[in-house]
Amino acid sequence: MRQLQQRGFFRKIFCSLLLFVTFSALLHAQKRLSLQPYHWVYEYADELRLRHPGQIAFWAIQPVDFNDSARLLKTADSSSYTAFLARKIARDLYQFGRRGKKLLRKPYIFLGTLITEKYGSFIGNDHILNSIRLYSGARFSPRLSIFNAMDVDQNLGEDKDYLGKTWRDVSALTEQAYIQYHADRWRVKFGRDYLRWGRAQDAALAVSHASRPFDQFFLQLRTRRAQFSYFISKLNSIKSAEAINEENSRWLDRFMSGGRLDFSFFNHKLELAVSQFVLWGGTHGLEFYYLNPFLFYHGEQLNEDPEIQANTIGLFDFSYFPKSGFEIYGQLLIDDVQIEKKVPGDLEPNEYGILLGGRCADIFGFNGLTLGLEYTRVTNRTYNTLPAAEKYEHRNKPIGHFLGNDFDRWLFTGRKYLWKNLLLSSSIDIRRHGVGRFNGEFDMPWLAYSIDEGYSEPFPSGVVEYSRIYEFNLRWHPRPDFYLSLFGRAGNFSNYQNKTGKTRNNRELFLRLWYAWSFFSEI
C-alpha cells in the first residue's frame, strides 16, 4: 500500500514538473533558456532530486536550463508507470497548435509575460504589490538563442537599498539580457543573468541570488564526472571617496571573476567542488591576470602593488546522498585567515563562513514529507574590506549570503505535498546578528594591541539582535502557468536593529497570484 502511495506522490510531482518543462520548451521557444531563481520549478526539482539522487549532476550551479530539468524527469524511475505517463503528456503537448512540430525545426521568436501579485497585510497596513515581467527572445538554431526579461515591479520601490529610479513606488529593470550558445559538452553566454554557486536551502555563501544579476561573460565545460565553470563580470561603479566633492570626481570601476571545478562520484551521489573569486576596483581598470581562471588569485593579489589590491575568496562545498531520500550538504568560505603572529596586523580575527545542512524525505511513514535542518555562521568583516571598491556587494546588495556577515542562523524547514495540487511548506528561522555589516566601515581595533597582549572579540559582535521568524505557505497549483498561494510570516525581534532594549513583532499575511502567458511564431 505504501509503495502505491509513493507512486501516487511521485506521479504528482513528476507530472507538475514535466508539464512545466515540456510546456515551456514549446511556448517559451527554447529549452536552453535559464530558469530564473524565483521560479517555482526549483522547489519541485529539489524534491525529485532528493528522492532520485544521481539523475542530474552539478545541481549546485544555478541557474539551470530547461534541458537539465527535463533530463531529471526523463531518467528518474524509468521503469515505472510515471515514465509512461510522462511520455504520454509529452506527446500530447508536442501536438499543441497546428504547426508545433514544424516550429521546433525552424528559427522562431518568443513573447511572454509573467504577472505576480501579492495582496495582504503588513503590520496592519494593507498592501498590493504587483510585478509584471515581459519576456522576449529568439531561437536561431537548436543551440543559439537570445533572451530578454524586463521587470516592472512595485517590490523594488519598497526596497530602500534599491539602486535605480522609482516613480510612484514603481521601478523597472532589465534582469536578463543575454545571447547563449549551448553545445553538448560546453556552453558560452554573454550578457546579463543570475548566478548561484553552492548547495543550500535558500542562500549561498559565495555567490547567491541575493545579488542583482551580473553583466557577465560565462563559460562552462562539462564531462560526465567533472565540470568547469568561469565568469567575468562588470559590477556597478562608485565614486572615489577622496574626490566625491570635487568637480572632477573620479569613478572607480569594479570587476569580479570566478572559477569553479566540480567533481562527481558514485553516479552523482557525491559531488565536491572548489571555487575561487576575486573582486577588484579602481581607476586602473581591468587586470588581465585576474581574468585567468587557472591562476591562484590570492597569490597574485599578494604579489601586486598595494594600490592594485583585491578581495579574494575561496569556497569548498559538497553534496552527499548516502541513500535515496537523504542528503547532507555544506559550504566553507574562506575570506581571510591569519597564519603568522609577527606584527599587530596578524591579530586580525579570521574571516570565514560555514554552512552545514541535511534533508530527509518520507520519514515517520508520511509519504511526501520533507524535513530539513541547516546551520550557517559568517564571522564579522567577512566580505568586507577597507577600500570601498572591493566590498563584496553589487548595486547595494550582498553578493554572498543575504544576511551579510556577523551572524549565525538555525533554519528548520518542512514540506508536504498534499492532495489535489496542494503544497504546504513551513520554516522556523532562528538568528543572532551582530553590528557588523558586509558594506559597513572596516574597523581595525587589533592594531592597538601588541602580539604579546593578543586580541579577541565576541561573536556576534556588539549589541546582538535576536530574532525568531516563522513562515508558512499553502500553494494551490493546478496548472504550470498558474497558482495561488497563502503566505504568512510572524517575526519576534529583541535588540531590534542592534539597539539595546528595542523590540519588534512583525505579522504578515499575503495572498499571491502567479500567472504566465506565452506566444511564439516562426521567423
N, C-alpha and C positions, 0 to 999 in steps of 0.2 A: 504493500500500500504506500509506504513512504517513497519507494522508487517511482511509483506513478505520480505522486505529488511533486517530486523533484522534477520529473519530466515536464509536468504542467507549468511549474515555476520557470524552468529554463525556456520553455516554449514562449512564455510571455515576454521575457527579456529578449530572446533571440528575434522574435517577430517584431518587437518595437524597434530594435536597433537595425535589423535588416531592412525594415520598411523605410527607415530614415536613410540608410546608406544608399539603397537602390534608388529610392525616390530622388535623393539629392544628386546622384550620379546623372540622372536624366534631366531633372528640372534645374539643377544648379550648373548644368552644362559641362562639368569637368570633375572627374573623380580625383584628380590630383590637387584640387584646391585644399588649403589647410583649414582645419576646423578651428574656429575661434575659441578661446579658452572659456568664454562664458556659455558655450553651447552645452546643452543637457546631455549630449551623446557621451561625454566623458564619464558621467556617472554610471550609465548602463554598461559601457565598455569595461570600466573598472570592475563591475560586478561579474561580468563574464570572465575576465582575465583571472580573477581570484579563484573562480571555480574551475577554470580550464587553463592552468598555467602552462607555459611553453608554447602557446599558439601564436603569440606575436612577440617580437623581440624589440628591445630598446624603447619600452613604453615611457621611460623617464624623460625622453627628449620630446618636447611638445612645442608648437602644435603638431599633431599628426594629420595626415590627409585621409580622405575618404577611402582610398585603397587599403591603407593599413587597417582601418576599422572593418572593412569588408573582408579582409583576409582572416580576421579573428572569427567572423561568422562562418566563413566557408570551410575552415579547417576544424573547428571545435566539434567534438562529438559527431563525427561524420557518419557514423553507423546508425544514429538514432532517427526516430521519426521527425525530429526537429530539422534535420538536414533535408529530408524530403519536402517538408512544409516550406523551408527556405527557398528551395528550387522552384516550387510552385508559385510562391509570391513573386520571385524574381521574374519568372516567365510572364506572369500577368502584367507586371509593371513595364517590362520591356516592350509590351504591345500598346503602351499608353500613347494615344494620339495616332493619327493616320500615318505619319512619317517618322515615328520614333526611331525605328531601326535604321532608316536611311540617314537620319541626322547624326547618329553616332559615328558614321564613317566620314562625315564631311565637316569642314570648319563651320562653327556657329557662334552666335553671341548669346549672352545671358543677361537678363534683367531680373531683379528681385527686390523684395523688401522684407524687413522683419520689424514687427511692431511689438514692443513690450510696454506694459503699463502697470504701475503699482498704485493702488488706491488704499488708503488706510489712515491710521492714527499714529503719530509720533509724539509721545509725552503730551497727549491731549490735543494736539494740533492736527487737523485733517490735512492730508497731502495727496495730490495726484502727481505722480512723476512719470512722464512719458519718454520713450526713446523710439526713434524711427531710424532704422538703418537702411540705407539704399545701396544695393549691390549691383555691380555691372562687371562684365568680363567677356572674354572671347577665347575660344579654343581654336588654334590654327592647325594643330596636329594632335594625335593622341599623347604627345609628350610636351608640347609647347603651349602655354596659356598665359594670359594676363588677367589680373583681378583687381577690383577696387571696391572698398567698403567705406561709406561715409556715415557718420553717426550724428544725428541731431538730437540732443539729449538734455533733458532738464536735470538729470542727476549730476551732470558736470557743473551746472550752475550752483548746485548745493555744496560743492566741494571748495572749501576755502583755499586749498593748495593748487587748484586748477590754474595752469599757466596758459592763458588764452583769453579771448574776448567773450564777454557774456552780454546778451541783450534780453532784457526782461526775463531773467532767470533761465534763458535758453542758450546753450552753447553748441558748437558743432566742430567736429574734427574728422580728418581722414585717418581711420585706424588701420587700414590695409590698402596697399597700392604696390603691386609687385608683378614682375614677369618671372616665370619659372620654367626651367627645362628639367624634366624628370625622366631619367633612364632607369633601367632595371637595377643597376648597381650604384648609381650616383645621381645626384641632383644638384642644381645650382639655382640660386634665387637672388634677384636684385630688386630692392625696393623696401617698402615698409611692411613689417609683420611682427607678430608676437614671438616671444621666446620664453621657454621654461625648461630649466635643466635641473633635474633632481626629483626623486620619488618622495611624495608626502601627501597628506590628506588635502590641505588647502593652501600650502605655502611651499616655497623652496628657499634654500639659504643663499645661493649664489645668484641665480637669475630666475626671477619669478614673474607671474602675471601682475603683480602689484605695480610693476614698472609700466610706463607708457610703451607702446610699440616702438621698435627700433627701425631706423633707416639704416639698412644693412646690405652687405654682400654676404651670402650664406652658401657654404659648400658642404656636401655630405657624401661620403664614400662608404659603401656597406658590403660586407660579405656575410656568410651565414653565421659566423661566430664572432665577428668584430665589426665595429663601426667607428668612423672618424668624422667629427663634425667641427666646423670652424666658422666664425663670423667676425667681421669688422664692421663697426657701427660708428656713425657720427651722432654725438649727443648734442643737447642744446648748449649754445654758447652763453657765457656770462661776462659781465663787465669786471675788469680788474679792480680790486678794492682800493688800491692806492690811487687810481686815476678816475674814480667814479664821479668826482665833482669837477673834473677838468673838461674843457671844451673838446679836447681831442682824446677823450677817454677811449681806452682800447678794449676790444672784445677778445676774450680768451676762448679759443676753440677747444672742444673737448671730444675725445675719442675713446672707444673701448673695443677691445678684441678678445677673443677667447677660443680655446681649442679643447676638445673633449675626445677621449678614447674609451669606447665601451667594449667589454668582453662578455661573451655569453657562454655558459657551461651547462651541461646536462639538459640539453634541449630547452634552453632559455629559462630553466628553473632557478638558475643563479646568474645574476648579472652584476658585474663590477665595473666601475668607471672612475677615471681620474681626469680632472679638468684644471685648467689654469686660465686666469683672466688678468687683464691689465687695463687700467683706466688712467689716462693722462690728459693734460690740458696745458694751454699756454699760448704764447704768441709765436712759438717755433713751428707749429703745425704738425703734420704727420711725421712720425718717426718710423722709418721703414723696418727697423729691426723689431718693432712691436707688431708689425704685420705678419711676421714669420711665425707660424704656429709650432715650428719644430725647434725653436729656441726656448730656453728656460727663462721666462720673463723676469723672475725675481733676480736671477743672476745678472741679466742685462741691466736691470734697474740699479743694482749695486755698483756696477762698473761705469755708470754715466755721471756726467757733471751734476752737482746738486741742483742746478737750475733747470735740469731736464729730468726730474724725478717722476715717479708714477706710483699708483696704488695697485699693488699686485695681490692676488688672492688665489689660493689653491683649494680644490674641493675633491673629496673622496666620497663616493656614495655606492650603495648596493641595494639589491632587492633579492630576497631568497624565499622560495616556496618549498618548504620541507615536504609538503604533500598538498593535494588539491584542497582548496578551502582555507589554507593558512598561508600568511605572508608575514615576513619580517623584513623591515627596510630601515635605512639610516643614511645620514649625511654627516660629514665632518668638514667644516670650513675652517681654513687657517688663514688669518689675515696677517698677524704679526706675533711671532714667538721669540722671546729673548733667550739666548743660549749662554752668552758670556755675561759676567758680572764684574766689569772692569771700571766703568765710568757711571755717573748718576743716570745717564740716558738709558743704561741697561736695566734700570729698575722699573721701566715701564711695564705695567701688567700685560699678561698675554691677552691677545685679542683673537677670539675664535668663536665658532658656533657649532653646536651639536644638535642633531635631531634623530630620534630613535622611535620607531613605532611598529605596530603589528595589527593585523586584521584576521578575523576568523569568520567563517560562513557556516550557516545551517547547524548551529550548535544548540544544545539543550532540546533537540528534537523539533526545533522550529524551522521549517523549510522556508527559505527566502530571507532569513535573518542574517545581517552582517553587523558585527561589532568591531570597533577599533579603539585603540589607545595609543596616544602619541605624546612624547615629551620633547620640548625644544628649549634650548638655552643659548643665548647670544650675549657675550660679555660687552661691557662698556667700551666705547671707542671703536668697536668693530665697524667696518665700512667707512669710518671717519678718518680724515687726515687734516693736517694743518693747512695746506693750500686748498682754497675753496674749489678750485677747478678739478680736484681729484676726489672729492667726496662722492660716495657710491650712490648717486642719485641721477635721475633723468627727468627733466621737466617737473621738478619739485616732488617727485615720487621716488620711493626707495626702489632700487634695482633688486635688492635681496629681499629678505623676509619683510612682510607688510608691517610688522610691528617695529621694525628698525633694530635697535640694539638695547642693551642693558635690561633684559627681561628674561624670565623663564615662564613656561606655559605647560599645563597639562590639558590635553584635549581628549574627551571621551565622545565617541560617535556611535550611532546606531541607525540602521536602515532596514526597513521591512517592505518587501514587495507584496502588495495586498491584492485582493480580488478586484476584478473589473478595472484594470488600468490605474490602480491607485498605488502610490508610492509614499510611504511615511518615513521621514528622516528626522533625527534629533541630535543634539550635541550639548555637552557641558564643557565650558571653556573657563579654566581657572588660571589667572595670570598674576604675576608680580612684575611691575615695571618701574625701574629707577628713573633718575633725572636725565640720564644720558640719551642723546639723540644722534641718529646717523648723520644729520646735517647741522648739528649744533657746533658750538665752539669747541675746539680741540685743546683742552687744558692739559698741562704737564706738571702736576704738583710734585712728582717724584724728583724733579730737578733740585728741589730744596733739601734733599736728603743725601747723605753720603752712603757709600757702599756698605760701610760698617753698620750704619743705622738701619738700612733696608727700608723698604716701603711696601705697604699693603693697603687695600681698601675693601670695604664691604661690597657684597653683591646681593641684590642690585644696589646701586649707589644712591646716596642722598635720601630724600623723603620718598618712600616707596608707595606707589599706587597699587592697591589690592582690588581685584575685580573677579566677579563670577558672572558669566554670561550663559544664559540658557536659550536654546533655539529649537523650534520645531517647524517642519514644513510638510504639508499634506498636498500632494500633487495628483490631479486627475489628468491623465494623458491619453486620450482616446485615439489621437492621430499624430503622425510625426510632425505636422506643421501647426499643431495647436495644443496648448494645455492651459489649465487654470491651477493655481496653487494658493494655498492659505499659509502665510508665513508669520510666525510670531517670535518675538525676542524679548527677554527680560534680563536686565543687567543691573547688578548691585556693585557700587564702587565706594571705596573708602580712600581717603587722601587723594581725592579725585584731581587729576592733572597735577599730581605731586605737590598738592597744597595740604599742609597738616590740618587734619580735622574736617576737611571738606568732604561731604558725602553726596552721592547722586544715585538715583534709581531711574533707569530707563525702561519704558514699556512701549513696545511696537507691535502692531498687528496690521498686516497688509494682505490684500488680495492681488495676485499678479496674473496678468494675461500674457501669453506668448502666441503670436500668430505670424506665420511666414507665407509669402506668396512668391511665385517664380514664373518666368516666361523665357523661352528660348526659341531661336529661329536660325535657320541656315543662312550663311552669308556667301 
